Amino acid sequence: MNIFTWNVNGLRAALKNGFMDWFLSANADIVCLQETRLLPEELPASVSFPEAYHLSWNPAEKRGYSGTATISKEVPESVSGIGLEEFDSEGRVQILNYKKFTLINTYWPNSQDERKRLPYKLAFAEAIGSKMDALVKEGKHVILCGDYNIAHEPIDLARPKQNENSAGYYIEEREAMATFLGRGYTDVFRALYPEEVKYTWWSYRGGARAKNVGWRLDYHCVNTAFMPFVKDICIHDDVTGSDHCPVELLLKDFQGRRTK
């Protein structure tokens, strides 16, 4: 099984930049999208996903802003938000229960310049951690994917010293990420590739992508007990169409979703 996460930076724009060609070639079991910025009824009439896939939409109340969506071959048993209006109103969380695991598709807030939304983001991180704790306590395996808008460690961005006071690399954000992982969760890419330098986002300015001056902002994290079922993870930094690139989690065949 494979699960992709991709911040498409506006699905309408991504569709014009070859999204469907990528999607059809990826042969994905599940694709989690962030920053879709459109309502389901705004999807162009010319766009048609194969019948084998089920689409779950979670738009923000504000038009043209935020939003998540999940495209999957297996129909989820249930789909919900996180149950907190301040985050659900921005379409930031989709919780999808499947037979073998619970998948959480997330678009974490940007802290913005001068830490304007940092308190909101830290509250979001705590809410996600608490929700995952509750799911794991119920005996579920949990995969948390999406655009976290955090570069956790110096290896996760090209210019850490110059960005110590930049959104996405504020010390408070990095500490929140460390606290989250310390609750019993694993950053799959860093666990499997502890010294590899790979990025998932590049600014549109200054030819950053061509120079590979990027940040690793997009993650698959799992409850640590789920790691034996992880086969590999791949950052597809050759895929364009957004300022982010897709990140693919590959799972081994396994039975059951319960940890108890």
C-alpha positions as CSV (number, residue, x, y, z in Angstrom):
1,M,0.0,0.0,0.0
2,N,1.2,3.5,-0.7
3,I,0.0,6.8,0.7
4,F,0.9,10.2,-0.7
5,T,0.7,13.6,0.9
6,W,1.0,16.7,-1.2
7,N,0.3,20.4,-0.5
8,V,-0.9,21.4,-4.0
9,N,-1.0,25.2,-3.3
10,G,-4.4,25.5,-4.9
11,L,-5.9,22.4,-6.6
12,R,-7.2,24.5,-9.5
13,A,-3.6,25.7,-10.3
14,A,-2.2,22.2,-9.8
15,L,-4.7,20.8,-12.3
16,K,-3.4,23.3,-14.8
17,N,0.1,22.2,-14.0
18,G,-0.2,18.4,-14.7
19,F,-1.8,17.1,-11.5
20,M,-4.0,14.6,-13.3
21,D,-1.1,13.2,-15.3
22,W,0.8,12.7,-12.1
23,F,-2.1,11.2,-10.3
24,L,-2.8,8.7,-13.0
25,S,0.8,7.6,-13.2
26,A,1.3,7.4,-9.4
27,N,-1.1,4.4,-8.9
28,A,-1.7,5.6,-5.4
29,D,-3.9,3.8,-2.9
30,I,-4.4,7.1,-1.0
31,V,-3.6,10.7,-1.8
32,C,-3.9,13.3,0.9
33,L,-4.0,16.9,-0.4
34,Q,-3.6,20.1,1.5
35,E,-4.3,23.7,0.6
36,T,-6.9,22.7,-1.9
37,R,-8.6,26.1,-1.8
38,L,-11.8,25.1,-3.5
39,L,-15.2,23.6,-2.8
40,P,-16.1,20.2,-4.3
41,E,-18.6,21.9,-6.7
42,E,-15.9,24.2,-8.0
43,L,-13.9,21.3,-9.4
44,P,-13.7,21.8,-13.2
45,A,-16.2,19.7,-15.1
46,S,-13.4,18.5,-17.3
47,V,-11.7,16.8,-14.3
48,S,-12.8,13.2,-13.7
49,F,-11.2,10.9,-11.2
50,P,-11.3,7.1,-11.9
51,E,-14.3,5.3,-10.5
52,A,-12.0,3.2,-8.4
53,Y,-11.4,6.2,-6.1
54,H,-13.5,7.8,-3.3
55,L,-13.1,11.5,-2.7
56,S,-13.5,13.1,0.7
57,W,-13.5,16.9,0.8
58,N,-12.9,19.2,3.7
59,P,-13.0,22.8,2.5
60,A,-12.5,25.9,4.7
61,E,-15.5,28.1,5.3
62,K,-13.5,31.0,3.7
63,R,-13.5,30.7,0.0
64,G,-10.2,30.2,-1.8
65,Y,-8.4,29.4,1.5
66,S,-6.8,26.4,3.1
67,G,-8.7,23.1,2.9
68,T,-7.9,19.4,2.7
69,A,-9.0,16.5,0.6
70,T,-8.4,12.8,0.5
71,I,-8.6,10.5,-2.6
72,S,-8.6,6.8,-1.8
73,K,-9.3,3.4,-3.4
74,E,-10.7,2.0,-0.1
75,V,-13.8,3.8,1.1
76,P,-13.1,5.0,4.7
77,E,-15.3,3.7,7.4
78,S,-15.8,7.2,8.6
79,V,-14.5,10.7,7.9
80,S,-14.5,13.7,10.4
81,G,-12.7,16.8,11.4
82,I,-11.0,17.2,14.7
83,G,-14.1,18.5,16.5
84,L,-12.7,21.9,17.3
85,E,-14.4,24.8,15.5
86,E,-11.3,27.0,15.3
87,F,-9.5,24.3,13.2
88,D,-12.4,22.7,11.4
89,S,-13.6,26.0,10.1
90,E,-10.3,26.3,8.2
91,G,-10.6,22.7,6.8
92,R,-7.3,21.8,8.4
93,V,-7.9,18.2,9.6
94,Q,-9.5,15.1,8.1
95,I,-9.6,12.0,10.2
96,L,-10.3,8.9,8.1
97,N,-10.8,5.5,9.7
98,Y,-9.8,2.6,7.6
99,K,-9.8,-1.1,8.4
100,K,-6.2,-1.3,9.3
101,F,-5.4,2.2,10.6
102,T,-6.6,5.7,11.1
103,L,-5.2,8.3,8.7
104,I,-5.1,12.0,9.7
105,N,-4.6,14.4,6.8
106,T,-3.5,17.8,8.2
107,Y,-2.6,21.2,7.0
108,W,-0.8,22.9,9.9
109,P,-1.1,26.7,10.3
110,N,1.7,29.0,9.2
111,S,2.9,31.0,12.2
112,Q,3.4,34.0,10.0
113,D,5.9,36.9,10.4
114,E,6.3,38.3,13.9
115,R,4.7,35.1,15.3
116,K,1.2,36.5,14.5
117,R,-0.4,33.0,14.4
118,L,2.1,31.2,16.6
119,P,-0.4,30.7,19.5
120,Y,-2.9,29.3,17.1
121,K,-0.4,26.9,15.6
122,L,0.8,25.7,19.0
123,A,-2.8,25.1,20.0
124,F,-3.2,23.1,16.8
125,A,-0.1,21.0,17.6
126,E,-1.4,20.2,21.1
127,A,-4.9,19.3,19.7
128,I,-3.4,17.0,17.1
129,G,-1.2,15.3,19.8
130,S,-4.1,14.8,22.1
131,K,-6.3,13.4,19.4
132,M,-3.6,10.9,18.4
133,D,-3.0,9.9,22.0
134,A,-6.7,9.2,22.3
135,L,-6.8,7.1,19.1
136,V,-3.7,5.1,20.2
137,K,-5.2,4.5,23.6
138,E,-8.2,3.0,21.8
139,G,-5.8,0.6,20.2
140,K,-5.5,2.1,16.8
141,H,-2.5,2.5,14.6
142,V,-2.3,6.2,13.4
143,I,-0.7,7.8,10.4
144,L,-0.4,11.6,10.6
145,C,0.5,13.1,7.2
146,G,0.5,16.5,5.7
147,D,2.1,19.9,5.5
148,Y,3.3,20.6,9.1
149,N,4.8,24.0,8.2
150,I,7.7,23.1,10.5
151,A,11.3,22.3,9.7
152,H,12.1,20.3,12.8
153,E,15.9,20.3,12.8
154,P,18.8,22.1,11.1
155,I,19.1,19.3,8.6
156,D,15.6,20.0,7.4
157,L,16.3,23.3,5.8
158,A,19.1,24.7,3.6
159,R,19.8,27.8,5.6
160,P,19.0,27.2,9.3
161,K,21.1,30.1,10.7
162,Q,19.5,32.7,8.4
163,N,16.0,31.4,9.3
164,E,16.1,31.2,13.1
165,N,13.5,34.0,13.2
166,S,11.4,32.8,10.3
167,A,8.0,31.2,10.4
168,G,8.3,27.5,10.2
169,Y,11.6,27.5,12.1
170,Y,10.8,29.4,15.2
171,I,12.2,27.7,18.3
172,E,8.7,27.4,19.7
173,E,7.6,25.4,16.7
174,R,10.6,23.1,16.8
175,E,10.0,22.5,20.4
176,A,6.3,21.7,19.8
177,M,7.4,19.2,17.1
178,A,9.9,17.6,19.6
179,T,7.2,17.4,22.2
180,F,4.8,15.8,19.8
181,L,7.3,13.1,18.7
182,G,8.1,12.5,22.4
183,R,4.6,11.4,23.0
184,G,5.4,8.2,21.2
185,Y,5.4,9.1,17.5
186,T,8.0,8.7,14.8
187,D,9.0,11.0,11.9
188,V,9.2,8.2,9.3
189,F,11.6,9.9,6.9
190,R,14.1,11.0,9.5
191,A,13.9,7.6,11.2
192,L,14.8,5.7,8.0
193,Y,17.1,8.3,6.6
194,P,18.8,10.0,9.6
195,E,21.4,11.9,7.7
196,E,19.8,12.4,4.3
197,V,19.2,16.0,3.1
198,K,15.9,16.2,1.3
199,Y,13.4,19.0,1.0
200,T,9.7,19.2,0.2
201,W,9.1,23.0,-0.2
202,W,10.9,25.7,-2.1
203,S,10.1,29.4,-2.3
204,Y,9.1,30.7,-5.7
205,R,11.6,33.5,-5.3
206,G,15.2,33.6,-6.4
207,G,15.3,30.3,-8.2
208,A,15.2,28.4,-4.9
209,R,14.0,25.1,-6.4
210,A,16.7,25.1,-9.1
211,K,19.3,25.8,-6.4
212,N,17.6,23.3,-4.0
213,V,17.4,25.9,-1.3
214,G,14.4,24.3,0.4
215,W,12.7,23.2,3.6
216,R,11.3,19.8,4.7
217,L,7.9,20.8,5.8
218,D,5.8,17.7,4.7
219,Y,5.7,14.6,6.9
220,H,4.4,11.2,7.5
221,C,4.5,10.5,11.3
222,V,3.2,7.3,12.9
223,N,2.7,5.9,16.3
224,T,6.0,4.2,17.0
225,A,4.4,0.7,17.3
226,F,3.4,1.0,13.7
227,M,7.0,1.4,12.4
228,P,7.5,-2.4,11.8
229,F,4.7,-2.1,9.1
230,V,6.5,0.7,7.3
231,K,8.3,-0.4,4.2
232,D,9.8,2.9,2.9
233,I,9.2,6.6,2.3
234,C,10.1,8.6,-0.7
235,I,10.3,12.4,-1.2
236,H,9.4,12.9,-4.9
237,D,11.3,16.2,-5.4
238,D,11.3,15.8,-9.1
239,V,7.5,16.3,-9.2
240,T,6.6,19.9,-10.0
241,G,3.2,21.6,-10.1
242,S,3.3,23.2,-6.7
243,D,5.9,24.8,-4.4
244,H,5.7,21.6,-2.4
245,C,6.4,18.1,-3.7
246,P,4.6,14.8,-2.9
247,V,5.9,12.5,-0.2
248,E,5.0,8.8,-0.5
249,L,4.7,6.4,2.4
250,L,5.0,2.7,1.5
251,L,3.5,0.1,3.8
252,K,4.1,-3.6,4.1
253,D,1.2,-6.1,3.9
254,F,-0.2,-6.6,7.4
255,Q,-3.3,-7.8,9.2
256,G,-5.4,-5.8,11.6
257,R,-5.2,-2.3,12.9
258,R,-5.3,-2.8,16.6
259,T,-2.2,-2.4,18.8
260,K,-3.9,-4.2,21.7
